């Protein structure tokens, strides 16, 4: 009988313990959920809400349902702060320190996994002073010190980013992100350490003013390799070359750009966040095809000043440093419609191979010169070589350039002269052209040396009595310019830079002026200069 009573006592005790354990097990979801709410409430600047919490205490796994993270009104009203919204149906946390969460209010997690979240980034585009640009403060939301995380995995996310004003918007259809060896420490500022990262973005699309769509097929980023690979980058205008004038209030150029691949080595996203400098050891661009249209029937309107590339780099809001930029297999097609209308003419630069060094604006005692070197084929016939050096200093800093042309037919001259004199070269051999130019942002001088033989010209058919005048023109145009023949000369020139046009136009007009000095006799040059002055006065009016 006594034995029976002892068995009953042990059964009651075991039953009570079992009930207590079951009750505790059932209550752990509520206890952990309460602790998570307390942690979330300490993150300032953001409002964090979620639905139910499932806890597997023996496996140390948490599942958070219907998570929503939104910036509160104070952060949204801040003039300087970007902010994020984040929504996910399910977030899984592995190897959670439940005791630290419940007792200390600190979330220690080995692995955090999110599938299919919707992420939104809102930013403001503000002009920053030079003092602001020289400082990079990375601030963390208060409460971030409550998080310890080793591995972050986000799969099949969609991402949107836009200006608060409703302007520029970009969208990513599919994003996968893995971060390993992640350490987050907050003292007075955010310290972020990452041992390895893999980021893959697909289906990137952005709408750009005034009528462009930018798309990227794929972007992959790796760390510690510090390599980023972009494939299939396309800048596409949504209006045609004959219609784009209806969408602008002044004469601008219409661009279309396609790039097969863009590889950045030495670029690290964490380093960019930490230092505030977009830094890459090298950038390689392959398969560039760019098409530019300028319709000169569009009213000129108010044209903004176009600074030299060196000045434009120094004026960027963000700090930038690229050790080497290399372009392989490039093409540039320039199309221009004359002011009187008609069809577009084209100059094609193909087989482009170019390098640029000194691309940067990071403050230091002295910045290296911006140096551009390139080779290309012109209209599928001749070849060109360019050397351009631009000191990273004020507008008065010296600019130096050398251009060499070779394997050119005489008809290549037409693209340089027909806008002014309506004369086409129809026969002849050009052995080579070399130009040296030096100057600054305002004016430049130099010399053109051209070797050619048997040059014959004809006036454009739009000129009255073109046939008769063509015969007369061949009497005054210099038919030969060879070093071993009498009358050999080179073409010194001085040109004033049009502040509303690019540096390449600056080089172009210098080359053109030097050619005129060689090919046309003095009488024809005087008449040409009168015509140029008339065009300038008409342009100002």
C-alpha positions as CSV (number, residue, x, y, z in Angstrom):
1,X,0.0,0.0,0.0
2,X,2.8,2.4,1.0
3,X,4.6,1.5,-2.3
4,X,1.4,2.3,-4.2
5,X,1.1,5.7,-2.5
6,X,4.8,6.5,-3.3
7,X,4.1,5.7,-7.0
8,X,1.1,7.9,-6.9
9,X,3.2,10.8,-5.4
10,X,5.9,10.4,-8.0
11,X,3.3,10.4,-10.8
12,X,1.7,13.6,-9.4
13,X,5.1,15.2,-9.1
14,X,6.0,14.2,-12.6
15,X,2.7,15.3,-13.9
16,X,3.0,18.7,-12.3
17,X,6.6,19.1,-13.7
18,X,5.3,18.1,-17.1
19,X,2.5,20.6,-16.9
20,X,4.9,23.3,-15.9
21,X,7.3,22.4,-18.7
22,X,4.5,22.3,-21.2
23,X,3.2,25.6,-19.9
24,X,6.7,27.1,-20.1
25,X,7.2,25.7,-23.6
26,X,3.8,27.1,-24.7
27,X,4.5,30.4,-23.1
28,X,8.0,30.8,-24.6
29,X,6.5,32.2,-27.8
30,X,4.8,35.0,-25.8
31,X,7.9,35.6,-23.6
32,X,10.3,35.8,-26.6
33,X,7.8,37.9,-28.5
34,X,7.6,40.4,-25.7
35,X,11.5,40.5,-25.5
36,X,11.7,41.1,-29.2
37,X,9.2,44.0,-29.0
38,X,11.3,45.6,-26.2
39,X,14.4,45.3,-28.4
40,X,12.6,46.7,-31.4
41,X,11.3,49.6,-29.3
42,X,14.9,50.8,-28.5
43,X,15.8,51.3,-32.2
44,X,15.3,55.0,-32.7
45,X,14.3,56.4,-36.0
46,X,12.4,53.3,-37.1
47,X,9.2,51.7,-36.1
48,X,9.4,47.8,-36.1
49,X,6.2,45.7,-36.0
50,X,5.7,42.0,-36.5
51,X,3.0,39.4,-36.1
52,X,3.4,36.1,-34.4
53,X,6.7,34.5,-33.2
54,X,7.4,30.8,-33.3
55,X,10.1,29.5,-31.1
56,X,11.9,26.1,-31.1
57,X,13.8,26.5,-27.9
58,X,15.7,23.2,-28.0
59,X,16.9,24.0,-31.6
60,X,17.3,27.7,-30.7
61,X,15.4,28.8,-33.8
62,X,13.0,31.8,-34.1
63,X,10.5,32.5,-36.9
64,X,9.1,36.0,-37.0
65,X,6.0,36.4,-39.2
66,X,4.9,39.6,-41.0
67,X,7.9,41.8,-40.1
68,X,7.6,45.5,-41.1
69,X,10.2,48.1,-40.6
70,X,9.3,51.8,-41.4
71,X,11.1,55.1,-40.8
72,X,9.3,57.2,-38.2
73,X,8.3,60.8,-38.8
74,X,11.4,62.3,-37.3
75,X,13.7,60.4,-39.8
76,X,11.4,61.2,-42.7
77,X,11.5,64.9,-41.9
78,X,15.3,65.0,-41.6
79,X,16.9,66.9,-44.4
80,X,20.1,64.8,-44.3
81,X,19.0,61.3,-43.7
82,X,18.2,58.5,-46.1
83,X,15.8,56.0,-44.8
84,X,14.5,52.5,-45.6
85,X,11.3,50.5,-45.5
86,X,11.4,46.7,-45.2
87,X,8.6,44.1,-45.3
88,X,8.9,40.3,-45.1
89,X,6.4,37.5,-44.6
90,X,8.9,35.4,-42.7
91,X,12.3,35.9,-41.0
92,X,14.2,32.9,-39.6
93,X,16.9,33.3,-36.9
94,X,19.2,30.3,-36.1
95,X,21.3,29.7,-33.0
96,X,19.6,32.5,-31.0
97,X,20.9,33.1,-27.5
98,X,17.4,33.1,-25.9
99,X,18.7,33.8,-22.4
100,X,20.5,36.9,-23.5
101,X,17.4,38.0,-25.4
102,X,15.1,37.5,-22.4
103,X,17.4,38.6,-19.6
104,X,19.6,41.3,-21.2
105,X,17.5,42.5,-24.2
106,X,20.3,41.7,-26.6
107,X,19.8,39.7,-29.8
108,X,22.7,37.3,-30.4
109,X,22.1,35.4,-33.7
110,X,24.4,33.2,-35.7
111,X,22.3,33.3,-38.9
112,X,19.5,35.5,-40.1
113,X,17.6,34.4,-43.3
114,X,14.9,36.4,-45.1
115,X,13.1,35.1,-48.2
116,X,11.3,37.3,-50.7
117,X,11.3,40.6,-48.8
118,X,10.2,44.0,-50.3
119,X,12.8,46.7,-49.6
120,X,12.4,50.4,-50.3
121,X,15.1,53.1,-50.1
122,X,14.3,56.8,-50.0
123,X,17.0,59.4,-50.5
124,X,17.5,63.1,-50.9
125,X,19.7,64.7,-53.5
126,X,21.3,67.7,-51.8
127,X,24.2,70.0,-52.7
128,X,27.0,69.6,-50.2
129,X,29.5,72.2,-49.2
130,X,33.3,71.5,-49.6
131,X,33.5,71.2,-45.8
132,X,30.7,68.6,-45.9
133,X,32.4,66.7,-48.7
134,X,35.7,66.4,-46.7
135,X,34.0,64.6,-43.8
136,X,32.3,61.3,-43.9
137,X,30.1,60.5,-40.9
138,X,28.4,57.1,-40.8
139,X,25.8,57.1,-38.1
140,X,23.8,54.1,-36.9
141,X,20.3,54.1,-35.6
142,X,20.3,54.2,-31.8
143,X,19.7,50.6,-30.6
144,X,21.9,48.9,-33.2
145,X,24.2,47.9,-30.4
146,X,21.6,45.4,-29.3
147,X,22.3,43.2,-32.3
148,X,25.0,40.6,-32.8
149,X,25.0,38.8,-36.1
150,X,27.4,36.4,-37.9
151,X,25.6,35.5,-41.1
152,X,23.0,37.4,-43.1
153,X,21.1,35.7,-46.1
154,X,18.5,37.5,-48.2
155,X,17.0,35.7,-51.1
156,X,14.7,36.7,-53.9
157,X,14.2,40.3,-52.6
158,X,12.8,43.2,-54.6
159,X,14.3,46.6,-54.1
160,X,13.1,50.1,-54.9
161,X,14.9,53.3,-54.5
162,X,13.6,56.8,-55.1
163,X,14.0,60.4,-54.1
164,X,11.5,61.7,-51.5
165,X,10.6,64.4,-54.0
166,X,9.2,61.6,-56.2
167,X,12.0,62.1,-58.8
168,X,14.6,59.5,-59.8
169,X,13.5,55.9,-59.2
170,X,15.2,52.6,-59.6
171,X,13.9,49.1,-59.2
172,X,15.6,45.7,-58.8
173,X,13.5,42.7,-59.7
174,X,15.6,40.1,-57.9
175,X,18.3,40.5,-55.3
176,X,20.3,37.8,-53.4
177,X,22.7,38.8,-50.6
178,X,25.0,36.7,-48.5
179,X,27.2,38.3,-45.8
180,X,29.5,36.0,-43.6
181,X,31.7,36.9,-40.7
182,X,29.5,39.9,-40.0
183,X,30.3,42.0,-37.0
184,X,28.3,45.1,-35.9
185,X,29.7,47.2,-33.1
186,X,28.3,50.6,-32.0
187,X,30.1,52.9,-29.7
188,X,30.0,56.5,-30.8
189,X,29.7,55.5,-34.5
190,X,28.9,52.4,-36.5
191,X,31.7,50.0,-37.1
192,X,30.8,47.3,-39.6
193,X,33.1,44.3,-40.4
194,X,32.4,41.7,-43.1
195,X,34.6,38.7,-43.9
196,X,32.9,37.7,-47.1
197,X,30.0,39.0,-49.3
198,X,28.2,37.8,-52.4
199,X,25.6,40.1,-53.9
200,X,23.6,39.4,-57.1
201,X,21.2,41.9,-58.6
202,X,19.1,41.1,-61.7
203,X,16.6,43.1,-63.6
204,X,17.7,46.6,-62.6
205,X,15.8,49.5,-64.1
206,X,15.8,53.2,-63.6
207,X,14.0,56.1,-65.2
208,X,16.2,59.1,-65.9
209,X,15.4,62.6,-67.1
210,X,14.5,63.8,-69.6
211,X,13.4,60.6,-71.5
212,X,15.8,57.8,-70.7
213,X,15.5,54.3,-69.2
214,X,18.6,52.7,-67.7
215,X,18.6,48.9,-67.5
216,X,21.2,46.4,-66.2
217,X,20.8,42.7,-66.9
218,X,23.0,41.5,-64.0
219,X,25.3,42.8,-61.3
220,X,27.6,40.6,-59.2
221,X,29.8,41.7,-56.3
222,X,32.2,39.6,-54.3
223,X,34.3,40.1,-51.2
224,X,37.1,39.6,-50.3
225,X,37.9,39.4,-54.0
226,X,36.7,43.0,-54.3
227,X,35.4,42.4,-57.8
228,X,32.1,43.7,-59.3
229,X,30.9,42.5,-62.7
230,X,28.1,44.4,-64.5
231,X,26.7,42.7,-67.6
232,X,24.3,44.2,-70.1
233,X,24.1,47.9,-69.3
234,X,21.8,49.9,-71.6
235,X,20.8,53.5,-71.6
236,X,17.9,53.8,-74.0
237,X,16.0,56.9,-75.0
238,X,12.3,56.6,-75.2
239,X,12.0,59.0,-78.1
240,X,13.4,58.8,-81.6
241,X,16.2,61.0,-83.1
242,X,13.7,62.9,-85.3
243,X,11.2,63.4,-82.4
244,X,13.2,64.2,-79.3
245,X,13.1,68.0,-80.0
246,X,9.5,67.9,-79.0
247,X,10.4,66.9,-75.4
248,X,13.1,69.5,-74.7
249,X,13.2,73.3,-74.5
250,X,16.7,73.8,-75.9
251,X,19.2,72.1,-78.2
252,X,20.7,69.1,-76.5
253,X,22.3,65.8,-77.6
254,X,20.4,62.5,-77.5
255,X,22.3,59.5,-76.3
256,X,22.0,55.8,-76.6
257,X,24.6,53.6,-74.9
258,X,25.0,49.8,-74.7
259,X,27.8,48.1,-72.8
260,X,28.4,44.3,-72.9
261,X,30.4,44.2,-69.6
262,X,31.8,46.5,-66.9
263,X,34.3,45.0,-64.4
264,X,35.5,46.9,-61.3
265,X,38.5,45.5,-59.4
266,X,39.3,46.8,-56.0
267,X,35.9,48.2,-55.3
268,X,34.4,47.4,-52.0
269,X,30.9,48.4,-50.9
270,X,31.8,48.3,-47.2
271,X,34.9,50.5,-47.9
272,X,32.6,52.9,-49.8
273,X,30.2,53.1,-46.8
274,X,33.1,53.5,-44.4
275,X,35.3,56.0,-46.3
276,X,32.7,57.8,-48.4
277,X,34.9,57.3,-51.5
278,X,33.9,55.4,-54.6
279,X,37.2,53.7,-55.1
280,X,38.4,51.1,-57.7
281,X,41.8,50.0,-58.7
282,X,40.7,49.5,-62.2
283,X,37.6,49.6,-64.3
284,X,37.4,47.7,-67.6
285,X,34.6,48.4,-70.1
286,X,34.1,46.0,-73.0
287,X,31.7,46.2,-76.0
288,X,30.8,49.8,-75.7
289,X,28.5,51.1,-78.4
290,X,27.4,54.8,-78.1
291,X,25.2,56.7,-80.5
292,X,24.9,60.5,-80.2
293,X,22.4,62.6,-82.2
294,X,22.3,66.4,-82.3
295,X,19.4,68.1,-84.1
296,X,20.5,71.6,-85.0
297,X,17.0,72.5,-86.2
298,X,16.0,72.7,-82.5
299,X,16.3,76.2,-81.1
300,X,19.6,76.7,-79.3
301,X,18.1,78.1,-76.1
302,X,20.1,78.7,-72.9
303,X,23.1,76.4,-73.1
304,X,24.8,75.6,-69.7
305,X,28.6,75.9,-69.5
306,X,30.4,72.6,-70.1
307,X,33.5,72.4,-67.9
308,X,36.6,70.5,-68.9
309,X,36.6,66.9,-67.5
310,X,39.2,67.8,-64.8
311,X,37.0,70.6,-63.5
312,X,33.9,68.5,-63.7
313,X,35.6,65.8,-61.6
314,X,36.5,68.3,-58.9
315,X,32.9,69.6,-58.8
316,X,31.4,66.1,-58.1
317,X,29.4,65.9,-54.8
318,X,30.9,62.4,-54.1
319,X,34.5,61.6,-53.8
320,X,35.9,59.3,-56.5
321,X,39.2,57.5,-57.3
322,X,39.7,55.2,-60.2
323,X,43.3,54.0,-60.8
324,X,42.8,52.9,-64.4
325,X,39.9,53.0,-66.8
326,X,40.2,50.8,-69.9
327,X,37.8,50.6,-72.9
328,X,38.0,47.7,-75.3
329,X,36.0,47.1,-78.5
330,X,34.3,50.5,-78.4
331,X,32.2,52.3,-81.0
332,X,31.0,55.9,-81.1
333,X,28.6,57.1,-83.8
334,X,28.0,60.9,-83.9
335,X,25.0,62.0,-85.9
336,X,24.2,65.7,-86.7
337,X,21.3,67.2,-88.5
338,X,22.2,70.6,-90.1
339,X,20.3,73.8,-89.1
340,X,18.4,73.9,-92.4
341,X,17.1,70.4,-91.9
342,X,17.4,67.3,-93.9
343,X,18.8,64.0,-92.9
344,X,21.5,63.2,-90.2
345,X,25.1,63.0,-91.2
346,X,27.4,60.5,-89.4
347,X,30.9,60.2,-88.2
348,X,31.8,56.8,-86.9
349,X,34.7,56.0,-84.5
350,X,35.1,52.3,-84.3
351,X,37.6,49.8,-82.9
352,X,38.1,52.1,-80.0
353,X,40.8,51.1,-77.5
354,X,41.4,53.7,-74.8
355,X,42.8,54.2,-71.3
356,X,42.4,56.9,-68.7
357,X,44.4,57.5,-65.5
358,X,44.1,60.1,-62.8
359,X,40.3,59.9,-62.5
360,X,39.8,61.2,-58.9
361,X,38.9,64.1,-56.7
362,X,39.9,62.8,-53.2
363,X,41.5,65.8,-51.4
364,X,45.3,65.5,-51.2
365,X,48.4,67.8,-51.5
366,X,48.5,67.3,-55.2
367,X,46.3,65.4,-57.6
368,X,47.8,63.5,-60.6
369,X,47.0,64.8,-64.1
370,X,44.0,63.3,-65.9
371,X,45.5,61.5,-68.9
372,X,43.5,60.0,-71.7
373,X,45.1,57.9,-74.4
374,X,43.2,56.2,-77.2
375,X,43.2,54.7,-80.7
376,X,40.3,54.2,-83.1
377,X,39.3,53.9,-86.7
378,X,37.4,56.7,-88.5
379,X,34.5,55.8,-90.7
380,X,35.9,52.4,-91.3
381,X,38.9,53.8,-93.1
382,X,41.6,55.9,-91.4
383,X,42.9,55.6,-88.0
384,X,43.4,58.1,-85.2
385,X,45.5,58.3,-82.0
386,X,44.8,60.8,-79.2
387,X,46.9,61.9,-76.2
388,X,45.2,64.4,-73.8
389,X,46.6,65.6,-70.5
390,X,44.4,67.8,-68.2
391,X,45.9,68.9,-64.9
392,X,43.5,68.7,-61.9
393,X,43.6,72.4,-61.1
394,X,41.9,75.7,-61.9
395,X,40.6,76.7,-65.3
396,X,44.0,78.4,-66.1
397,X,45.9,75.2,-65.7
398,X,47.6,74.1,-69.0
399,X,45.9,71.6,-71.3
400,X,48.1,69.6,-73.7
401,X,47.0,67.3,-76.5
402,X,48.4,65.5,-79.5
403,X,46.3,64.0,-82.3
404,X,47.7,61.8,-85.1
405,X,45.6,60.7,-88.1
406,X,46.8,58.2,-90.7
407,X,45.5,55.9,-93.5
408,X,43.0,58.5,-94.4
409,X,41.3,59.0,-97.8
410,X,40.9,62.7,-98.9
411,X,37.2,62.5,-98.3
412,X,37.8,62.4,-94.6
413,X,38.4,66.1,-94.8
414,X,34.7,66.7,-95.7
415,X,33.6,66.1,-92.1
416,X,35.8,69.0,-91.0
417,X,35.1,71.5,-93.7
418,X,31.6,71.1,-95.1
419,X,29.8,73.0,-92.3
420,X,31.7,76.2,-93.2
421,X,32.7,76.1,-96.9
422,X,30.4,73.5,-98.6
423,X,33.5,72.0,-100.4
424,X,34.0,68.3,-100.6
425,X,37.3,66.6,-101.3
426,X,36.8,64.0,-104.1
427,X,40.3,62.8,-104.8
428,X,43.7,62.7,-103.2
429,X,45.9,60.8,-100.7
430,X,46.5,61.9,-97.1
431,X,49.7,60.3,-95.8
432,X,49.3,61.6,-92.3
433,X,48.0,64.4,-90.0
434,X,49.6,65.5,-86.7
435,X,48.3,68.2,-84.4
436,X,49.8,69.6,-81.2
437,X,47.7,71.8,-79.0
438,X,48.3,73.5,-75.7
439,X,46.2,76.0,-73.8
440,X,43.7,76.3,-71.0
441,X,40.0,76.5,-70.4
442,X,39.7,79.7,-72.4
443,X,42.0,79.5,-75.5
444,X,44.6,77.3,-77.1
445,X,47.2,77.5,-79.8
446,X,49.1,74.8,-81.8
447,X,50.2,73.6,-85.1
448,X,48.8,71.1,-87.7
449,X,51.2,69.2,-89.9
450,X,49.5,67.4,-92.9
451,X,51.1,65.5,-95.7
452,X,48.9,65.0,-98.8
453,X,49.0,64.8,-102.6
454,X,46.7,65.2,-105.6
455,X,43.9,66.9,-103.7
456,X,40.9,67.8,-105.8
457,X,37.7,69.3,-104.5
458,X,34.1,69.9,-105.7
459,X,31.5,72.3,-104.4
460,X,28.3,70.8,-102.9
461,X,25.4,70.5,-105.3
462,X,23.4,72.9,-103.2
463,X,25.7,75.7,-104.3
464,X,24.6,77.5,-107.5
465,X,26.9,76.8,-110.5
466,X,28.7,74.1,-108.5
467,X,30.4,72.6,-111.5
468,X,31.9,75.9,-112.8
469,X,32.9,77.0,-109.3
470,X,34.5,73.6,-108.5
471,X,37.0,74.1,-111.4
472,X,37.8,77.5,-110.0
473,X,38.2,76.2,-106.5
474,X,40.8,73.7,-107.6
475,X,42.9,76.6,-108.9
476,X,43.1,78.1,-105.4
477,X,43.2,75.1,-103.2
478,X,46.7,73.8,-102.4
479,X,46.8,70.4,-104.2
480,X,50.1,69.2,-102.5
481,X,51.8,69.5,-99.2
482,X,54.8,67.2,-98.9
483,X,58.1,67.9,-97.1
484,X,60.2,67.2,-100.2
485,X,58.2,69.5,-102.5
486,X,58.3,73.3,-102.9
487,X,55.7,75.3,-100.9
488,X,55.5,72.9,-98.1
489,X,54.0,74.5,-94.9
490,X,52.3,73.6,-91.7
491,X,49.3,75.2,-90.1
492,X,49.6,77.3,-87.0
493,X,46.4,78.2,-85.3
494,X,44.8,79.9,-82.3
495,X,41.3,79.1,-81.2
496,X,38.9,80.2,-78.4
497,X,37.0,77.5,-76.6
498,X,33.3,77.5,-76.8
499,X,32.3,77.2,-73.1
500,X,29.1,75.5,-74.0
501,X,30.7,72.6,-75.9
502,X,32.9,69.6,-74.9
503,X,36.7,69.3,-74.8
504,X,36.5,67.2,-77.9
505,X,34.9,70.1,-79.8
506,X,37.8,72.2,-78.6
507,X,40.3,69.8,-80.2
508,X,38.1,69.4,-83.3
509,X,38.0,73.2,-84.1
510,X,41.8,73.4,-83.5
511,X,42.4,70.6,-86.0
512,X,40.0,72.2,-88.5
513,X,41.6,75.6,-88.2
514,X,45.1,74.2,-88.7
515,X,44.0,72.3,-91.8
516,X,42.5,75.5,-93.3
517,X,45.8,77.3,-92.8
518,X,47.6,74.6,-94.9
519,X,45.0,73.8,-97.6
520,X,43.5,77.2,-98.3
521,X,45.6,80.2,-99.6
522,X,45.5,83.5,-97.7
523,X,42.7,85.1,-99.8
524,X,40.4,82.1,-99.2
525,X,41.3,82.2,-95.5
526,X,40.3,85.8,-95.2
527,X,37.0,85.1,-96.8
528,X,36.5,82.1,-94.5
529,X,37.3,84.2,-91.4
530,X,34.7,86.8,-92.5
531,X,32.1,84.0,-92.8
532,X,33.1,82.6,-89.3
533,X,32.6,86.1,-87.7
534,X,29.2,86.5,-89.4
535,X,28.2,83.1,-88.0
536,X,29.3,84.1,-84.5
537,X,27.3,87.3,-84.6
538,X,24.3,85.4,-85.9
539,X,24.7,82.8,-83.1
540,X,24.8,85.5,-80.4
541,X,21.6,87.0,-81.7
